[in-house]
Amino acid sequence: MAKSPPTRPSAKARSGETSAAGEILRRKAQQTDDLAKAIPSNDNKPLEHGFSQGLTPPKGVTAQPRSPLPTGSTVSEANTSEKTGDQAAEGVNAVHGRLDRVRADAAGQALTTNQGVAIADNQNSLKYGLRGPVLLEDFILRDKLTHFDHERIPERIVHARGSAAHGYFECYEPLTELTRAAPFQEKGKVTPVFVRFSTVAGERGSKDTARDVRGFAVKFYTDEGNWDLVGNNIPVFFIQDAMKFPDLVHAVKAEPHHGMPQAASAHDTFWDFVSLMPESTHMLMWVMSDRAIPRSYATMQGFGVHTYRLVNAAGESVFVKFHWSPKAGTHSLVWDEAVKISGADPDYHRRDLWERIDAGAYPEYELALQVFTEEQAEQFSFDVLDATKIVPEELVPLRPVGRMVLNRNPDNFFAETEQVAFCTANVVPGIDFSNDPLLAGRIHSYVDTQISRLGGPNFHEIPINAPLAPVHNNQRDGMHRQTIHRGRVSYEPNSLGGGCPFQAGAAQGFVSVPARILAEEEQGKVRAKPEKFADHYTQAALFYESQTPVEQAHIAAAFRFELSKVTVPAIRTRMVASLRNASESLAQAVADGLGMDELPAPLPRALARPAKPEVTQSPALSLMARPGDGSLAGRRVALVVAHGVQGAAAERLQAVLSAEGAVAEFVAPRVGRVRGADGVDLEATASLENNPGFLYDALAWPDGEEGVATLAQDGHTMESLKDGYRHGKALLLVGAAQTLLDMAGVPTTTPTGDPDPGLVLADGEAGLDAFIAAIVRHRHPERETDPPAV
């Protein structure tokens, strides 16, 4: 039934409404004038001049209006509807805040257009007759297609491929003596975070397991605004100055003439660039090490890379470097394993992160700080403003200050993971910058990039980027503006808005450290670097000499592989010449691998006599020094079965491993039911074809002659066994399954003749205990030979 039209008000009623409106306008005008009179002048103006005044800016001048009338946009804001809602709550910006205000669920709801019009038919375009032309008036079709045509946004230039998760940071103890930063103000304080992990060189559709740096970016939603700690899984970088960043990225990206290779640095332009940039040598050691092929995001360290400042409430500051350490330990893949995984599951790291969180095996990381004074920094043999250098832990020990737990996957990849915008410029009171010239460029570049990528200057209003802290400023307009500001004031100082929003002053607001580093008075504008920046090889040698022999062999093999892809011999020669300045033994191993008859002369050093280093070996730089908490949480174990295995024993093995936190699944020649010789059937959730053995952390073959005989006829079995052995994984073979070793050519001892600690042949409790201990070790490099024997 149609609704009756509203009754037209009488002339008398309309007259009364007009009179009331006139009275409201009169009150608004009077109260606006009173508000303006309350701020007769800007009393802070004399306090804006002079160095000492600049250290403690005052709070802005404000006045309290008598009612909401003078600061409103319109007196009609009291007339509400289902769409407008109520007038703005005092002091609230509703665009920013919790994400549940923008989450959507369509359960029980009809399909609509973007304007909310219900769609009667979502199967057919509107045509003139059944076989006639589609009509331009079909606004439903155009609404749907137009949105689809524009669903992709420009991908990030670097860090395009990423995965993310929500979580929280919990502070261990107050750090008020060091910083006023909100997350560190009290023991047990919890701050929400959103973390994005990424590769650097590849495009959005590239593979997860490429040899590459990994991004480790954390957005803290603090109660004083957003703080973005935008770092990597490697504590140093290729270059010292942001001026070279476009050159680096152009060099490492696919070569522009043919668009190859994707997500790889093994090509001419990259090695041409870095061989001419000796400052890159330290970073190259890390990237050619196993650090560049992590096992998972949950087993990967993170670093802030740059030197920052911590500032306390008294304005006192110290230098700081940030370190994230995974509770599960820092583990990697080996190269052959990474290559095979990239073909079988290019989403390996993304899938692992998602599945760990959904399974309740939440990734956890401890945040530790290296804190040192400017006076200490002046005594170091290196410059702390140089992003190609670390501060060895032997010089400045790590101080654990809190833990981060990732416990919720995003609801929508695009809305959260893809649209999240990080920026090193996003700091809060208590965190400040150093004079690192690479950091200075990042402070500008990240914001500039997001404006282009996310369609304008209002990307901070996208829900995942919006802070929990209130947002109030005089910025207006621009593409995709969400905030509907109340009132007519969009400038400061003002009196028509009661002086609001006002500057917070030194007591509450962000104040930059006045002198970020000591400097001589007589200095002018200059394009140059400090002398200590010229020491390009000392810390490269430190990293290499701190690795175990197995890790050193992996570094040499990585250089060999990458440089063998270089087609210009002179570039290969130049790179080996550079390596001679870091390690003669490494240079010789790489030269031998490249078929060089003799070593080239070392490249000239930029600094002939570098300062004597305080530390020449740092065990903490080796992955072997970071085994983790010893748990099996999140480890994937393949139980390889076929018809005729001992089902009860296989079930028990799965139960024991699952109780330890591992993800143990039955893998068979085909998915589905597997008949046990003892009448106990199993359910295979994966096949040897779709889940090859190299996708797992460990593999086990239960007993059962019929089942083993079936597996022996399947080439996938031999491939999984060989790969597991070659990749140094824990292997368990029970009873009849041990015959598979001879068939695959897998030895039971290491190349030196010693027992293989990762190859478990025992049954029962002893076998289970030994297998669990072997899995905890993550990898068994004692088996390795170059080239591989199996």
C-alpha positions in Angstrom: 0.0 0.0 0.0 1.3 3.4 -0.9 2.1 5.8 1.9 0.0 8.9 2.2 1.8 12.1 1.3 2.8 14.3 4.3 0.3 16.9 5.3 1.2 20.4 4.1 1.8 22.7 7.1 -0.5 25.6 7.5 0.6 29.2 6.8 0.6 29.8 10.6 2.8 26.8 11.2 5.2 27.9 8.5 5.4 31.3 10.0 6.3 29.8 13.4 9.0 27.7 11.8 10.5 30.7 10.0 10.5 32.7 13.3 12.2 29.9 15.2 14.8 29.5 12.4 15.4 33.3 12.5 16.0 33.1 16.2 18.5 30.3 15.8 20.4 32.2 13.1 20.5 35.3 15.4 21.9 33.2 18.3 24.5 31.7 16.0 25.6 35.1 14.8 25.9 36.4 18.4 27.7 33.4 19.8 30.1 33.4 16.8 31.0 37.0 17.6 31.4 36.2 21.3 33.7 33.3 20.4 35.8 35.4 18.1 36.1 38.1 20.9 37.3 35.5 23.3 40.5 35.3 21.2 41.4 38.9 20.7 44.9 38.2 19.5 47.4 35.3 18.9 49.2 35.4 22.3 51.6 32.7 21.0 53.0 34.7 18.2 55.9 36.2 20.2 56.8 32.7 21.3 57.6 31.5 17.8 61.0 33.1 17.5 64.4 32.0 18.8 66.2 28.7 19.2 65.2 28.2 22.8 61.6 28.9 22.1 61.6 26.4 19.3 62.5 23.6 21.8 59.2 24.0 23.7 56.4 25.2 21.5 53.3 26.3 23.5 49.8 24.9 23.4 47.5 26.6 21.0 45.1 29.4 22.2 41.5 28.2 22.4 38.1 29.4 23.6 35.0 27.4 24.5 31.8 28.1 22.5 28.6 28.6 24.4 26.9 25.9 22.3 27.6 23.9 19.1 25.9 26.6 17.0 28.9 28.9 16.2 31.2 26.1 15.0 28.7 24.2 12.9 28.4 24.2 9.1 24.7 24.8 9.1 21.9 25.3 11.7 19.9 22.6 9.9 22.2 19.9 11.2 19.6 19.1 13.8 17.3 17.8 11.0 18.4 14.2 10.8 17.5 11.2 8.6 18.5 7.6 8.2 21.3 8.7 5.9 22.6 11.8 7.7 22.3 10.3 11.2 22.9 12.8 14.0 25.0 15.8 14.0 28.8 15.3 14.6 29.7 14.3 18.1 31.9 16.9 19.7 35.6 16.3 19.1 35.1 13.1 17.1 36.3 12.1 13.6 34.2 9.0 12.9 36.2 8.1 9.7 39.0 6.9 11.9 38.9 4.1 14.4 38.1 0.5 14.7 37.7 -1.6 11.5 34.4 -3.2 12.6 32.6 0.1 11.5 33.4 -0.8 7.9 33.2 -4.6 7.8 30.4 -5.9 5.7 28.5 -9.2 5.6 25.8 -10.1 3.1 24.1 -12.9 4.9 20.4 -12.8 4.2 20.7 -9.7 2.0 19.6 -9.1 -1.6 22.1 -8.1 -4.3 22.2 -4.4 -5.0 24.0 -1.9 -7.2 26.6 0.4 -5.7 23.8 2.9 -5.1 21.9 0.4 -3.0 19.2 -0.4 -5.7 18.1 -4.1 -5.5 19.0 -6.1 -8.6 16.2 -8.3 -9.9 18.3 -10.2 -12.5 22.1 -10.7 -12.2 22.2 -13.1 -15.1 21.3 -11.2 -18.2 22.0 -7.8 -19.8 19.0 -5.6 -20.7 18.3 -6.2 -24.4 15.8 -5.0 -27.0 14.2 -8.4 -27.6 15.6 -11.8 -26.8 18.1 -11.6 -29.6 18.3 -7.8 -29.9 21.1 -5.4 -29.0 22.1 -4.6 -25.4 20.7 -1.3 -24.3 22.9 1.6 -23.1 20.3 2.3 -20.4 21.3 -0.9 -18.6 22.8 1.0 -15.6 23.1 -2.3 -13.7 25.4 -3.8 -16.3 27.4 -0.6 -16.5 27.7 -0.3 -12.7 29.1 -3.8 -12.5 31.5 -3.6 -15.5 32.8 -0.2 -14.7 33.8 -1.2 -11.2 35.3 -4.4 -12.5 37.3 -2.5 -15.1 38.9 -0.4 -12.3 39.4 -3.1 -9.6 43.2 -3.1 -10.0 45.4 -0.4 -8.6 49.0 0.3 -9.4 51.2 -2.2 -7.6 54.1 -1.1 -5.3 57.3 -0.4 -7.3 59.1 -2.5 -4.7 57.6 -4.9 -2.1 54.7 -5.5 -4.5 54.2 -9.1 -3.4 53.2 -9.3 0.2 51.2 -11.0 2.9 49.9 -9.6 6.2 48.3 -10.3 9.5 46.7 -8.5 12.5 48.1 -8.9 16.0 49.3 -7.1 19.1 52.5 -5.9 20.7 52.9 -6.3 24.5 55.4 -4.3 26.4 57.6 -6.1 29.0 58.4 -3.1 31.2 58.1 0.7 31.2 60.8 2.4 29.1 60.0 5.9 30.3 63.6 6.6 31.1 64.4 6.2 27.3 61.2 7.2 25.5 57.8 8.7 25.8 56.6 6.5 22.8 53.1 5.2 23.6 53.7 1.4 23.3 56.5 1.5 25.9 54.9 3.4 28.7 53.9 0.6 31.1 54.3 -3.1 31.7 51.8 -5.2 29.9 50.5 -2.4 27.7 49.0 -3.9 24.5 49.1 -2.0 21.2 47.3 -3.3 18.1 49.5 -4.0 15.1 49.2 -4.8 11.4 52.3 -6.5 9.9 53.1 -6.9 6.2 55.8 -9.2 4.9 57.0 -9.0 1.4 59.6 -9.7 -1.2 61.3 -6.7 -2.8 62.3 -7.2 -6.4 59.4 -9.2 -7.9 56.0 -8.1 -9.2 52.7 -8.8 -7.4 52.3 -12.2 -9.2 55.9 -13.5 -8.6 56.9 -16.3 -6.4 57.4 -16.3 -2.6 60.7 -18.2 -2.5 62.9 -16.1 -4.7 66.4 -15.2 -3.4 65.6 -11.7 -2.2 65.4 -9.3 0.7 62.1 -9.6 2.7 60.2 -6.6 3.9 59.1 -6.7 7.6 56.8 -3.7 8.1 54.9 -3.1 11.4 52.1 -0.6 11.8 51.5 0.2 15.5 48.0 1.7 16.1 49.1 3.6 19.2 46.9 5.8 21.3 49.0 8.7 20.2 48.8 8.0 16.4 50.3 5.4 14.0 53.9 4.4 14.2 55.3 2.5 11.2 58.5 0.6 11.8 59.3 -0.2 8.2 62.2 -2.7 8.0 63.6 -5.7 6.3 64.7 -9.2 7.4 68.3 -8.0 6.8 69.8 -5.3 9.0 71.7 -3.5 6.3 71.1 -2.2 2.8 72.8 -2.0 -0.6 73.3 1.8 -0.7 74.1 4.6 1.7 72.2 7.5 0.2 68.6 7.8 -1.2 70.0 9.4 -4.3 71.0 5.9 -5.5 67.7 4.2 -4.7 66.1 4.6 -8.2 69.4 3.3 -9.7 69.4 0.3 -7.5 65.8 -0.6 -8.2 66.2 -0.1 -11.9 69.2 -2.3 -11.9 67.6 -5.2 -9.9 64.3 -5.2 -11.7 63.7 -7.1 -14.9 65.9 -5.7 -17.7 63.7 -3.3 -19.6 64.4 -4.5 -23.1 62.9 -8.0 -22.6 61.3 -7.9 -19.1 63.4 -10.7 -17.7 64.2 -12.1 -15.2 61.3 -11.8 -12.8 61.9 -11.7 -9.1 65.6 -12.4 -9.4 68.9 -10.6 -9.2 70.9 -13.1 -11.3 71.3 -10.9 -14.4 73.7 -8.5 -15.9 72.3 -5.1 -14.9 72.1 -5.9 -11.2 75.7 -7.2 -11.0 77.0 -4.4 -13.2 75.6 -1.9 -10.7 76.7 -3.5 -7.5 80.1 -4.4 -8.8 80.6 -0.7 -9.4 79.1 0.2 -5.9 81.5 -1.4 -3.4 79.3 -0.1 -0.5 76.9 -3.0 -1.6 79.4 -5.7 -0.6 78.2 -6.2 2.9 74.5 -6.5 1.8 75.6 -8.9 -0.9 77.0 -11.3 1.7 73.6 -11.3 3.4 71.6 -11.7 0.2 73.8 -14.5 -1.0 73.4 -16.2 2.4 70.5 -18.4 3.4 68.9 -15.3 5.0 67.6 -14.4 1.5 65.6 -17.7 1.3 63.7 -17.9 4.6 61.7 -21.0 5.5 58.7 -18.9 6.4 57.7 -15.5 7.6 57.3 -17.0 11.1 61.0 -18.0 11.2 62.5 -14.8 9.9 64.2 -11.9 11.8 63.3 -8.3 11.2 65.3 -5.1 11.6 64.6 -1.4 11.5 67.8 -1.1 9.4 68.4 2.6 10.2 69.6 4.3 13.3 66.7 6.1 15.0 66.3 8.2 18.1 64.4 7.5 21.4 63.3 10.6 23.2 62.0 10.8 26.7 59.6 13.3 28.3 62.5 15.5 29.3 63.6 15.8 25.7 66.7 13.7 26.3 67.5 11.4 23.4 69.6 8.3 22.6 70.3 6.3 19.4 68.4 3.0 18.9 68.3 0.1 16.5 65.3 -2.2 16.4 65.5 -6.0 16.1 62.6 -8.6 15.8 63.5 -12.2 16.6 61.1 -15.0 15.9 60.2 -17.3 18.8 60.3 -20.3 16.4 63.9 -19.6 15.5 65.5 -18.2 12.4 65.4 -20.9 9.7 65.9 -21.0 6.0 65.5 -23.1 2.9 68.4 -24.4 0.8 68.6 -23.3 -2.8 67.5 -26.5 -4.5 64.6 -26.7 -2.1 63.6 -23.1 -2.8 63.7 -23.6 -6.6 61.5 -26.7 -6.4 59.0 -25.1 -4.0 58.6 -22.1 -6.3 57.3 -24.4 -9.0 55.0 -26.5 -6.9 53.7 -23.8 -4.7 54.6 -20.2 -5.5 52.4 -19.0 -2.6 54.4 -21.1 -0.1 55.1 -18.3 2.4 51.7 -16.7 2.1 50.0 -20.1 2.6 52.2 -20.9 5.6 51.4 -17.6 7.4 47.7 -18.0 6.8 47.6 -21.6 7.9 49.7 -21.1 11.0 47.3 -18.4 12.2 44.2 -20.3 11.4 45.6 -23.4 13.2 46.4 -21.3 16.3 50.2 -21.6 15.9 50.5 -17.8 16.1 53.8 -16.4 14.9 55.5 -14.6 17.7 58.5 -12.2 17.7 60.5 -10.5 20.4 61.4 -6.9 20.0 64.8 -6.0 21.3 66.6 -2.6 21.2 70.3 -1.7 20.8 70.5 1.6 22.7 73.6 3.8 22.7 74.6 7.4 23.1 75.9 9.8 20.6 79.2 9.8 22.5 79.4 6.0 22.2 78.6 6.2 18.5 81.5 8.6 17.9 83.9 6.0 19.2 82.8 3.2 16.9 85.1 2.3 14.0 82.1 2.7 11.6 79.4 5.4 11.2 76.0 4.6 12.7 74.4 6.8 10.0 75.6 4.4 7.3 72.8 1.9 6.4 75.4 -0.6 5.1 76.7 -1.1 8.6 75.4 -3.0 11.7 76.2 -2.4 15.3 77.6 -5.8 16.4 75.8 -7.2 19.4 79.2 -7.6 21.1 79.5 -3.8 21.1 75.9 -3.0 22.1 73.9 -6.0 23.5 70.2 -6.5 22.7 67.7 -5.4 25.3 64.4 -7.3 25.0 61.5 -4.9 25.5 58.3 -6.7 24.3 56.7 -9.3 22.2 54.5 -9.3 19.1 51.9 -12.0 18.4 50.1 -12.3 15.0 46.7 -13.9 15.8 44.3 -12.8 13.1 44.2 -13.1 9.3 42.8 -10.2 7.3 39.1 -10.4 6.2 39.9 -9.2 2.8 43.3 -9.2 1.0 42.8 -6.2 -1.1 41.1 -3.9 1.5 43.8 -4.6 4.1 47.0 -6.3 2.8 47.0 -4.5 -0.6 45.8 -1.1 0.5 47.9 -0.8 3.7 50.3 2.1 3.3 53.5 2.2 5.4 55.8 5.1 5.7 59.0 5.7 7.7 57.7 9.3 8.3 54.9 7.9 10.5 56.4 8.3 14.0 54.9 9.2 17.3 56.2 11.4 20.1 59.2 9.6 21.6 60.5 8.3 18.3 62.7 10.5 16.1 65.0 10.3 13.1 68.8 10.3 12.8 70.6 12.0 9.9 70.9 8.8 7.9 70.8 10.1 4.3 69.0 6.9 3.1 66.3 7.3 5.8 65.8 10.9 4.8 64.9 9.9 1.3 62.5 7.2 2.5 60.7 9.7 4.7 59.7 11.5 1.5 59.5 8.7 -1.0 57.0 6.4 0.8 54.3 9.1 1.1 54.9 10.2 -2.4 54.5 6.7 -3.7 51.2 6.0 -1.8 49.6 9.2 -3.2 50.1 7.8 -6.7 49.3 4.2 -5.8 46.2 4.7 -3.8 44.7 7.5 -5.9 45.3 10.7 -4.0 46.3 12.3 -0.8 43.6 10.8 1.4 44.9 7.3 1.6 45.2 7.7 5.3 41.4 7.5 5.5 41.3 4.0 4.0 40.2 1.9 7.1 43.4 -0.2 7.4 45.5 2.9 7.4 43.3 5.0 9.7 44.7 5.4 13.2 42.9 4.6 16.4 44.0 8.0 17.8 41.6 10.9 16.9 42.4 12.8 13.7 41.7 16.5 13.6 43.4 18.9 11.2 42.7 21.5 8.5 43.4 19.3 5.5 40.4 19.3 3.2 39.2 17.9 -0.2 41.3 15.8 -2.6 40.4 12.6 -4.4 38.3 10.0 -2.4 37.9 12.2 0.7 35.8 10.4 3.3 35.6 12.8 6.2 32.6 15.2 6.3 33.9 18.1 8.3 31.6 20.2 10.4 31.9 24.0 10.4 33.5 26.6 8.2 37.0 26.8 9.7 39.8 25.1 7.9 42.8 27.2 9.0 44.9 27.9 12.1 45.0 30.2 14.0 41.3 31.0 14.1 38.7 32.4 16.4 35.6 31.3 14.5 36.2 27.7 15.6 37.2 28.7 19.1 40.8 28.2 18.0 40.3 24.5 17.3 41.9 22.3 16.3 44.8 23.9 18.2 48.5 23.0 18.2 49.2 20.5 21.0 52.3 22.1 22.3 55.5 20.5 23.5 53.8 18.7 26.5 51.6 16.6 24.2 52.8 17.0 20.6 55.7 15.7 18.5 58.8 17.8 18.9 61.9 17.0 16.8 65.2 16.5 18.6 66.9 19.9 18.0 70.3 18.5 17.2 70.3 15.1 15.7 74.1 14.7 15.7 77.1 16.6 16.7 78.5 18.9 13.9 81.1 21.5 13.6 79.7 25.0 13.3 81.6 25.9 10.2 79.8 23.7 7.8 78.1 24.6 4.6 75.9 22.9 2.0 77.8 19.9 0.5 77.1 16.7 -1.5 79.5 14.3 0.1 79.7 11.4 2.6 81.6 11.1 5.9 85.0 9.4 5.7 83.8 6.3 7.7 81.2 5.7 4.9 84.2 4.8 2.7 84.9 1.5 4.5 83.0 -0.8 2.3 84.5 -4.2 3.2 85.2 -4.5 6.9 81.7 -5.5 7.8 81.3 -7.7 4.8 84.3 -9.7 6.1 82.7 -9.7 9.6 79.5 -11.3 8.3 81.3 -13.9 6.2 83.8 -14.8 8.9 80.9 -15.2 11.4 79.2 -17.9 9.4 79.7 -21.7 9.9 81.6 -23.6 7.2 78.2 -24.8 5.8 76.8 -21.3 5.5 80.0 -20.1 3.9 79.7 -22.8 1.3 76.1 -21.7 0.6 77.3 -18.1 0.1 80.0 -19.2 -2.3 77.4 -21.4 -4.2 75.0 -18.5 -4.4 77.6 -16.1 -5.9 78.5 -18.9 -8.3 74.9 -19.4 -9.4 74.1 -15.7 -9.7 77.3 -14.7 -11.5 77.1 -17.6 -13.9 73.9 -16.0 -15.2 75.8 -12.9 -16.0 76.6 -12.8 -19.7 79.3 -10.2 -19.7 82.6 -11.7 -18.5 84.0 -8.3 -17.4 81.2 -7.9 -14.8 81.9 -11.4 -13.4 85.6 -10.5 -13.1 84.9 -7.1 -11.5 82.7 -8.7 -8.9 85.3 -11.3 -8.0 87.9 -8.5 -7.8 85.6 -6.8 -5.3 85.1 -9.9 -3.2 88.9 -10.2 -2.7 88.7 -7.2 -0.5 86.2 -9.0 1.8 87.5 -12.6 1.8 90.3 -14.2 -0.3 88.9 -17.7 0.3 85.4 -16.6 -0.8 86.8 -14.9 -3.9 88.8 -18.0 -4.8 85.8 -20.3 -4.3 83.6 -18.1 -6.6 86.4 -17.8 -9.2 86.8 -21.6 -9.2 83.1 -22.0 -9.7 83.1 -19.6 -12.6 86.1 -21.4 -14.3 88.5 -18.5 -13.8 92.1 -19.6 -14.3 93.4 -16.9 -11.9 92.1 -14.3 -9.6 91.8 -10.7 -10.9 93.6 -8.0 -8.9 91.5 -6.6 -6.0 89.4 -3.5 -6.8 90.9 -0.3 -5.5 89.6 0.6 -2.0 87.8 3.9 -1.4 89.5 4.0 2.0 93.1 2.7 1.9 93.4 2.4 5.7 90.0 1.7 7.4 89.8 1.8 11.2 90.5 -1.3 13.1 87.2 -3.1 13.8 86.2 -3.8 17.3 84.7 -7.1 16.4 86.0 -9.6 13.7 83.6 -12.4 14.4 80.0 -12.2 15.7 78.4 -15.7 16.3 75.0 -14.0 16.5 75.1 -13.4 12.7 74.9 -17.1 12.0 71.5 -18.7 11.5 72.8 -21.6 13.6 72.9 -19.3 16.7 69.1 -18.8 16.5 67.4 -22.3 16.7 64.2 -21.0 18.4 62.2 -22.3 21.3 62.6 -26.0 20.3 58.9 -26.6 19.6 57.3 -28.3 16.6 54.6 -25.6 16.3 53.8 -24.9 12.7 56.3 -27.6 11.3 54.8 -29.6 8.4 55.4 -33.3 8.4 54.5 -35.7 5.6 53.5 -39.2 6.6 53.9 -41.1 3.4 51.5 -44.1 3.1 49.9 -46.4 0.7 47.4 -49.4 0.8 48.9 -52.0 3.1 50.8 -49.9 5.7 50.4 -50.5 9.4 47.5 -48.1 10.0 47.4 -48.1 13.8 51.1 -47.2 14.1 50.8 -44.5 11.4 47.8 -43.0 13.3 49.8 -43.0 16.5 52.7 -41.3 14.8 50.4 -38.6 13.6 48.8 -38.1 17.0 52.2 -37.7 18.8 53.4 -35.2 16.2 50.1 -33.3 16.3 50.2 -33.2 20.1 53.7 -31.5 19.8 52.2 -28.8 17.6 53.2 -30.1 14.2 50.9 -30.3 11.2 51.2 -33.9 10.3 49.2 -35.2 7.3 49.0 -38.4 5.4 50.4 -38.2 1.9 49.7 -41.1 -0.5 49.9 -41.8 -4.3 46.3 -40.6 -4.4 44.1 -38.6 -2.0 41.4 -40.3 -0.1 41.1 -43.5 1.9 44.1 -45.7 2.5 43.5 -49.3 3.6 45.7 -50.4 6.5 47.1 -54.0 6.6 45.9 -54.2 10.2 42.3 -53.0 9.4 42.9 -49.4 10.5 42.2 -47.1 7.5 43.7 -43.7 7.0 42.6 -40.6 5.1 45.2 -39.1 2.8 44.6 -35.4 2.4 47.5 -34.8 0.0 49.1 -36.8 -2.8 52.8 -37.3 -3.7 51.9 -35.5 -7.0 50.3 -32.4 -5.6 52.3 -32.1 -2.4 55.9 -33.2 -3.2 58.1 -34.0 -0.3 60.1 -30.7 -0.5 57.0 -28.8 0.7 57.4 -30.4 4.1 59.9 -29.8 7.0 60.2 -33.5 7.7 59.0 -36.8 6.2 58.2 -40.3 7.6 57.5 -43.7 6.0 55.6 -46.0 8.4 56.0 -49.8 8.4 54.0 -52.2 6.2 55.4 -54.5 3.5 52.5 -54.2 1.1 52.4 -50.4 1.4 56.2 -50.0 1.0 56.1 -52.2 -2.1 53.4 -50.0 -3.6 55.4 -46.9 -2.8 58.6 -48.4 -4.3 56.8 -48.5 -7.7 56.0 -44.8 -7.6 58.8 -42.5 -8.8 57.4 -39.7 -6.6 58.5 -41.7 -3.5 62.1 -41.8 -4.6 62.0 -38.1 -5.5 60.6 -37.2 -2.1 63.2 -39.4 -0.3 66.1 -38.0 -2.3 64.9 -34.4 -1.9 64.4 -34.8 1.8 67.9 -36.2 2.1 69.5 -33.6 -0.1 67.7 -30.7 1.7 68.9 -31.9 5.1 65.5 -32.7 6.5 64.6 -35.1 9.3 63.6 -38.5 7.9 62.0 -41.4 9.7 61.8 -44.9 8.0 60.2 -47.7 10.1 60.6 -51.4 9.4 60.0 -52.4 5.8 60.3 -48.8 4.7 64.0 -48.9 5.3 64.4 -50.8 2.1 63.5 -47.6 0.2 66.9 -46.2 1.2 68.9 -48.6 -1.0 66.5 -48.1 -3.9 66.9 -44.3 -3.7 70.6 -44.5 -3.2 70.4 -42.7 0.1 73.3 -43.6 2.5 72.8 -44.1 6.3 75.9 -42.2 7.2 77.3 -38.8 6.5 80.0 -38.3 3.8 82.6 -38.4 6.7 81.3 -41.9 7.7 79.6 -40.7 10.9 76.0 -41.6 11.8 73.4 -39.3 10.3 71.6 -37.6 13.2 68.7 -36.6 10.9 68.0 -40.1 9.5 66.0 -42.1 12.1 65.6 -45.9 11.5 64.4 -46.9 15.0 60.8 -47.8 15.9 58.8 -47.3 19.0 59.3 -44.6 21.7 63.0 -44.2 21.0 62.3 -43.7 17.3 59.7 -41.1 18.0 61.9 -39.2 20.4 64.8 -39.2 18.0 62.6 -38.1 15.1 61.2 -35.2 17.1 64.7 -34.1 18.1 65.8 -34.3 14.5 62.9 -32.1 13.4 63.7 -29.5 16.1 67.2 -29.1 14.6 65.4 -28.0 11.4 68.1 -29.1 9.0 71.1 -31.5 8.9 73.8 -30.0 6.8 76.3 -32.8 7.7 75.0 -34.6 4.6 75.9 -31.9 2.1 78.4 -32.2 -0.6 79.0 -29.9 -3.6 77.8 -31.2 -6.0 75.2 -33.3 -4.2 76.0 -37.0 -4.1 72.3 -38.0 -4.0 
